[in-house]
């Protein structure tokens, strides 16, 4: 059970083992206790590796932002798309500053980015090797049939969520991820707000990033086609159905005047349902 969600009376400041036992028995009888999922040792270890990769990616973003701020302060601007591709990085290697101290600071910023890139590469390689030995790998492979859910997104979702079969309905998964709208209704009035953002922030973040890919028309790209090659036909058909529905959903919401981030939040909620459904369709071997 989750200690933070145990009902507690205001002003009750007396805590003893006997009172706790009586309170928990009453709450259990009234079905007022919230169950939590406890991962096993292997699942938790892989989740640690996933979170280390996520932290390295965050450090990389911050290092790039620091370098951008440094260049902007010195009025050094790149003509083109600063996407950190080969052309952009070659241009950075040719930048020279008149004062040696500024040049040293610039080189340290560049070195920090290269170090973070190497760290992300090492961790992603380790993730790909570890995933092959993980008993949830069939689910990781199956949900990659969905557009926007590449390997790192898929393994982050499964590492954070765990066994999706513990959710009896997709709506429970949506609520657990915090992508359902908040609500304040009373009597005949009904007022919906933004998403609740409850539950696991790591899984919600990568799922929202995946949902942004549905801004564009539905199609099976070469990368997605490669991911479909070894998957069962029902899974591939379900992923295509998801593309058609979610791309159309985004267009309908934006046509009604909804901002892009609000439309993506709606797409994210339905994408969670497709992840749950595909995971339910995929057989998983027992843990070693």
Secondary structure, DSSP 4 states (H G I P E B T S, - for coil): --GGGS---TT-----HHHHHHHHHHHHHTT-PPP-----HHHHHHHHHHHHHHHHHHHHHHHHHHHHHHHHHTT---SS--S-SHHHHHHHHT---SSHHHHHHHHHHHHHHHHHHHHHHHHHHHHHHHHTTSTTHHHHHHHTTSTT--HHHHHHHHHHH--GGG-SSHHHHHHHHT-SEEE--BTTB--EEEE---S-HHHHHHHHHHHGGGGSPP---HHHHHHHTTS-HHHHHHHHHHHHHHHHHHHHHHHTT--HHHHHHHHHHHHHHHHHHHHHHS--PPP-
